[in-house]
Amino acid sequence: MPTKKKEEKSTTSTKQPRAWSSTKFLDCVAYFAIMCIAIALIFRLIFKEHSPNVANAFQSVGECLSYIICIWLGFYWTRRKKNIWWLIAWLVATVVILVIYVFAVI
């Protein structure tokens, strides 16, 4: 019997390519959001009074990605709740954020 366990162990230890999941995608988006926000802050620090348009662009992209991450993670959290009111409150807040953000950008 010990030989059988060794055989099972060797077959399960083979490395399989990792598939993309929603959490891995969120990790990637979060990384780029942080990079954009950091670059925007660096530009603002360097140019203090005369903040270039590039800094504003990086800030906008970083903020947008951050909103996406928060909305997505909030949805996963509300899915685990038994009460439908959590989902309704999340949906209302998400629509308010999207509408105001779109009107602020336009």
C-alpha positions, -999 to +999 in steps of 0.1 A: +000+000+000+028+025+006+038+022-030+003+031-041+004+064-021+037+073-038+022+067-072-008+089-064+015+116-050+036+117-082+006+120-105-009+149-085+023+168-083+024+175-120+021+212-127-008+223-147-011+257-163-031+281-142-063+292-156-075+328-152-101+332-126-120+363-115-098+368-084-067+366-105-081+391-129-090+414-100-055+411-087-041+422-121-065+451-124-057+462-088-020+462-097-025+485-127-048+507-107-022+512-080+005+518-106-016+545-124-024+562-091+013+561-080+024+576-113-002+604-111+009+612-075+046+613-086+038+637-114+018+659-091+047+659-066+073+668-093+052+695-110+034+708-078+015+738-092+015+729-129+001+695-128+003+681-164-026+665-182-007+632-181-010+631-143-048+638-146-051+610-171-033+585-149-054+596-120-086+591-140-076+556-151-065+546-116-097+558-101-118+541-128-100+508-122-104+512-084-141+517-088-144+486-109-125+465-083-147+478-055-179+472-074-168+437-084-157+427-048-189+442-034-209+420-057-191+389-045-197+399-009-234+405-015-238+371-032-229+354+000-256+372+019-290+355+023-311+387+024-320+402-010-318+438+004-280+436+005-280+430-033-306+457-039-285+482-019-254+472-038-272+476-071-285+511-063-251+522-051-234+508-082-259+526-105-254+559-087-216+556-089-217+547-126-241+575-135-223+602-116-189+590-128-201+590-165-216+625-161-184+637-144-162+624-172-185+639-200 
